[in-house]
Amino acid sequence: MTDFTDFTTYQPPGVYINESATPLVSPSTSAPAVLALVGPSVGYQNGLQTITLSGTTAVALDQAGITSASVVVLKADGTLAESNDFAVTQTGSGAAAITSVARTSDSDIPTGSQVTVSFKFADATYGAAKRFRDFDDVKQVYGEPMDAAGAIVSPLSLAAQLAFGNGASEIICVASAGSASSVTKAQLNTAYAQLNNVYAASVVVPLPVGITGTDLSAGDTINVGTDLNAFLDTSSNDRQRRTGLIGYEKSVTKNPTAIAAGIASKRVGVVWPNRYNVVNSLSGQTVEVGGLYAAAAIGGRQVALAAQESLTRKLVSGFSGFPGDLRSSMTKAARDTWSAGGLMVVETNRAGALMIRHGLSSDMTSLYTRELSLTRAKDRMLQIIEDTLDASGLVGSPIDIDMPVRLKGVVAGCLETAVNAGLIVSYQNLKVRQSSVDPTVMEVKFEYLPSYPVNYIVVSFSVNVENAALTELAA
């Protein structure tokens, strides 16, 4: 209760100070956005262990999930042991397999000597969500993005490289099942579960490697997008508010506006076109890759921006342009059709750099659903309110006469924080009341003005001919 000076009885004029027993609650700040990439990788890590081999006694390696065929033994003198100099045995299987190495009876490896064992492994934690702040660490876990011939050997690594290159300071990676050339929507769905309770992951980009479709046979091109939307909706309903971006393989020929219409989500942006050129860092050659990697790059760009900042007209780096035949077909009319159909179109600006035309979601129903930045800003505002109310200790406390005032003060502080952060422009009509249906429910209502992005600037002009003056030229 608050102890106020009683002015119902006479008090002499002066200053009166009243101490409130209700503690002040500092509003939570909006957490930095982190990009989550979900897709297949090279499928293993490389490991080393030094052991001592004596007689024919088997020595178990510490690492679980080793691929037995990948085991290589390096002798103390630095030479490779022949395959008949050692034996490899395993107990268990898959990620739980325990691998042992022993000398053979006629081995050239001196008994009692130390050897270094190299191997490939994928243990039970390989597919878990992992956080990275440096691309070299990503490569160590998921492998090089490409080989010298230009083949993509780790889609997850290539996506991470482009995301870091576009401004992401931290990335969460989830290695799904599948291979460098193929993943199924079911495998992606299984991998999404690794992001449950990973509250930092606010932008999700799946890598639908090998998923393709045509106008006659759509395959899973739409389904993989609706699955992403279902995951985002489920997460958001569980107070893990997220948005997502999806791009497609270069082999997809299905009408892209039909894909966007099939997804139709304010939380999902569909990146188009689906063909881009990149330079292979190992060979220097130009390689054509799919639009799923552009989505990863844009995801990196997005998390580097404040939630209310639109992707419209933001540059995308890491690519050397579009393939020639695609570039010639990307007329203004074609790009207008794509944008009107709910696609986040990437185009070239006058300087030749790649640029996001309009930061659209795939739901063109209204201004509030089509602008991805409005959804992200609203999510961050609601997250501040939820986190602050959770930390306030109000839930579970008795509803006394001061409760509406205390609750209103906490929410007002959250909204002021949102205003100061630029998430919203202003708010009004903040009201608090106790529910007449259930007296244990406190209802809070307010209105807010979103931070709309500037999409169009219209300049009108005319020529004034009424006061035109003639200047006589000197002879």
N, C-alpha and C positions, 0 to 999 in steps of 0.2 A: 504493500500500500504506500501511497505517496503522502507525506506529512506536509500539508500546505498551511500557511498562516491563516488563522480564522479571522476574516474580515467582516463576519456577521456581527462582531462586537467591536467597539471602538479600539482603534490602534493609532498611535501618534504618527504623523507623516514621517516618512523616512524610507530607507532601503531595507528590504527583508529578503533573506536568502533561505531557500528551502532545499533540502537535500532529498533527492528521489532515491527510493530503495530499489528501483528497477534498474538493473545494469544496462548500459548502452551496448548495442550489438553492432560491431563493425561489419558492414556488408562484405560478402565474399567478392573477390575480383574474378574477372573472366579468365579462365585458364587458357594458356597458349594452345592454338590448334596444332594437332599432330596428324600427319598423313599416315594411313595404314594401307600397305600394298599386300594383296592376297593373290598368290598364283604359284605356278611351278617353278622350280629352280633346277640346278644341275643334279640335285637329289642326294648329295652326300657332302661330307667334310673330309679334309685330309688330316691324318693324325700321325704322330711319331711317338715311339716309346723305346727306351734303352733297357734291355734285359740281359741277364747272364744265363747262358745255356750250358748245362753240365750233363754229361752222359746223354741219355735219351729221356730225361725227365721233362715233362711238358710244363711250360710256364704260361700262366693265364695273363692275358693283356688286360689292362685296367678298363679300357674303353669297351662299352657294349655296342651292339649293332654294327659290327665290322663285317664287310663283305669279304668272305674268305678268299675269293679269287684275286682280291686286290693286294694281298699281303706280299710285301717285298722285304727281304732281309739284307742288311748291309753289314759286312764283316768288319772287325776292328781295324783291319788294314785299309778300309775304304772301298774294297771291291764287293761286287754283288755276289751273294751266295746263289749257287745253282738251285733249281727247284728240287733236285733230288738230295740236297744237303739238309733240308728241314721238312718237317711235316706240320700241317695246320689242321687242327680239329676244332669242332664247335659243339657246344651244348645250347639248347634252346634255339630260337629262330627269330628272324626279323630284328626289330629294334632291341629285343632282349637277349640276343645271341651273345654268348661269352666265347671268345676265341683264345685258343692256346697254341703256342709254338714250341716245337721240340726238335733237337738234332736227330737225324736218322743214324742208324748204327754204323754206316760207312761214310758219314759226313766229313767234308773237308773243313768244316768249322771246328777249330780247336775246342775241346771240352773245357769248360770253365771260363770261356772268353765272353766278353760283352759284345752284343750286336745291337744294331738299331733297326727296329721294325717300323716300316711305313705301311699305311693302310688307308682305306676309305671307309667311312662309317656314317650311319644315320641312326642316332639313338632315339629314345622316346621323346626327347625334348626338341628334336629337329623341326617338327612342325608346329611348335609352340610360338606364340607371339614374342618377338624379340625386338628390342629397341636399339637403334643405331644413331650415332651422331657423325659418323665418318664413312665414306664409301669404301675405303680400304677394309674396314671391319666387315662390311657387307660381303665383299669379295671373299674374305677369308672363310665365311660361313657358307655362302651360296655359289661361289665360283666366279670365274670371269664371265662377263656378259656375252662375248663373242670369241670365236676362234679366229685364226689368221685368215681362214677362207671366207669369213663373213657370216658363218652360220651362228645363229643365236643358241648358245649352249646353256644359258641361265636367264630366262625371261625376267625373273625377280631381280636379278642383279642389274640388268639393263634398265628396268623401270626405276630402280633406286638411283642409279647413276643420273638419269634424266631429272628425277625429282630433286635430288641434291643440287644439280646444276641450275635449277630454276628457283632456288631460294629456300627450300626446306632445310631447317636446321636440325631436325630430328625426324626419324622415320621408324614406324613399326612395321616389321615384315612378318608375314605368315606364309611359310612354305607349304603349299597344298600338295596332295598326291598328284600324279600325272607325270608328264615328261616335258622336255624342252620344246616339243613339237605338238603336244596335245594335252588338254585337260577337259574334264567333263563338268557340266553344271553341278552335278551331284558332289564332285570332289571340291568345287569351290564352296558349295553350301556347307559341307563338313568343316572346311577351313574357317569359315566365318565364325564358327562357335568359339574359336580361340580368342576372339575379340570381346567375348562376353566379359563384363566387369573390367575391361581395359578402358577406363573412362577417358583417358587422354586421346584415344583415337576418334577424332571428330570428322575426318574426311576419309572415305573408304574408296579405294580403286581396285577392282578385281582385274585379273589378266586372263581373259577368255581365249587362251592360246589354242589355236586349231579349231575353234568353234566357228563354223561358217554357215552360209545360207544364201539362197537365191530367191527371186520373186516366186518361183514355182515351188521351191522347197525351202522354207524359212529355217529349218533346223532348230537350233536352240538360241538363235540370235536375239529373239525377243524374250524368251524364257530366262536367259541369263541376266537380262536387265530387270525383269519383274522379280526375280529371286533376290537381286541386290536391293530393290525397293522394299521387298518384304522384310529383309533383314534390317534395313534402316528403320522401317516403321516399328518393328518389334523392339529394336534398341531404344528408339525414341519413347515408346510407351513405357519402357523400363527406366526412363530418365537418363538414358545415354543418347542424347540428341546428336544425330549425325546426318551428313549429306554424303553423296557419292558421285563419282564420275565414271563413265564407262566408254571405252573405245573398242574398235573391232579389228579383226584380222584383215589384212590386205586382200584376201581372197573373197571377202563378203561382197556380194553384188546385189543383195536385196535392197529395195528402195529404202533409203535411210529415214525418210519421213514416216514410213510405215513402222519402222522400228521404234522411233520416238513416240508415235501415237500408241503403240502397243504397251510402252512403259508408262508414259503419261504421269510422271511423278514430280512434285515440287521439290523433292529431295535428290533427284537424279538428273545430272546433266549428261547428254549423249554427245560425245565429241566426234566431229566429222570434218574433213574426209578421213578415210581409213588407210591412206598411203602416204608415207613420208620417207625422205632420204636422210640417212645419218652417215657419218664418216667412221669407219672402223679404225679405232685407235691403234690396233696392232698392225694393220697393213696400209692404212691411209686411203683405202678404197671406199667408194660410196656404196652403201647397202640400203636396199628398200625394206622398210619395216612397217608394221601395221599401226593402226590408229590407237590401239591399246597403250602404246608407249607414249603417244601424245597425251592421252588421258593422265598417265602417270606424271608427265612433265607439268601439265596444267594443275594437277593436284599439288605438286611442289610449289607452284606459283601461288595457289590459293591459300595454303596454310601460312605463307609468308606475309599475307595481307591481313589487315584487321577484318573481323567478321562482316562489318558493314561495307567493306570495300568490294566493289563489283569487279569481276574479271573482264568486263568490257574494255577493249582496246589495250589490254595488257600483252606484253611481248612474251613469246615462248622461244626459249633457246635450246640448243642441243641438236637441232636439225639443220640440214643444209638445203631445205626447200622441199618441193613436191616433185615427183616424177614428171617428166616432160609432157606425156600424153594427158595426165590428169590436170596439170597446170593449164593447158590450153582449153580444157573443157570446163574450167571453173569460171564461167562467165558471171557477170553480175546477176543475170536472171536466175542462173542455177543457184548461186549463193543466197539470193533473196528467197527462193523456194525452200531451200534447206532451213534458213533461219525462221521463216514463217511456219515451218513444220515442226519447230521445237528442237532444233539441233544447235549445239554450241559449235559454230563454224570457226575454223582456223583459216586465215587468209594471209596474203602478203600485203604489207603496207607499201607506201611509195618508195621507201628506202630498200625494199626487198626483204625485210625481216618478217618472220612469222608473227601473227597477231591474232588474238581472240576477237572475233567480230562483235559478239554480244554474249554476255555472261548469262545465258538462258538455261532454265531447267527444261525438262521434257513435257511439262504441264503448262500449256498456253492458255488455260481457262481464263485467267485474269492477271492483272499486273502483280498481284500479291503471290501468285503461284509461279509465274514465269521467271521472276527475278530471283536467282539463287541467293543473292546477297541479302535479300529481305528475310528469307527463311533462316539463313545462318545468323543474322543479327537478332532475330526473335529468339532463336534457340539459346544464344548466349545470354540474352536478357533473362529468360526464364530460368536458365541454369544458375544465374546469380541469385535470383529470388529463392529458388529451392534450396540451394546450398546454405544461404544465410538463415533461412527459417529453420532448417535442420539444426544449425549450430546455435540458434538462439535459445533453445531450451523451452520454448513456448509450448510445443506439443507435449502433453502430459501434465502440464501445470493447470491449476484450477482457474476457471473462468470467473474472475472477479470484476469489479466495476471498472478497473483500469485496463482490462485486457484489450478492448477495442482500440484504446489509445496507444497502448504498447505495440500491438500488432500493426496498426497503421503507421507508426513511427518506423518500425523495422522495414516494412515494404517501401515506404517513402525513401528511406536511405538507399535501398536497392535500386530504385528507379533513378535517384540522383546519380548513383554510380554509373548506371547505364547511360544517362545523359552525358556525364563527364567523359565517358569512354567513347562517345559518338555512336553508340549502338542505336539510340533513339534520339529524336530531336527534342521532344518534350512529352509530358504526360499531364492528364487532368482527371477530375472527377474520381479521385481515389476515395473509396468508401469501404467501411468495415462494419459488419453486423453479425449478430448471432442468429443462426438459422432458426426459423420458426417451426421447421419440421423436425429437426434433430438438434436439441440444445447443446450437444457436444461439438457441433460444427461451427466454425467461424468462417464467414464468407468475406472474401476480398474482391473488389472489382475496381478496374481503372481503365482508362483509355490512353492510347499513346500515339504519337506521330512518328512513323518510321523514318529512317534515314534513306530516302529515295536516292537512287543513283541518277546522275545526269546522263541521259542517253541521247538527248537531242538538243542542239542549239540552233534556233531559227533566226536568221538575220534577214530583216526586211529592208528594202531600200528603194528609192526612186530618184529620178533625175529632176532637179529643180531648174526649169527653163524660164521662169517668169522674171528672175532678177539677173539674167545673164548680162554681163557687161562685155563690150568689145574693146579691146586694147589696140590702139593705133600703132602700127609698127613704124619705126623710124626708117626713112628712105635710105 
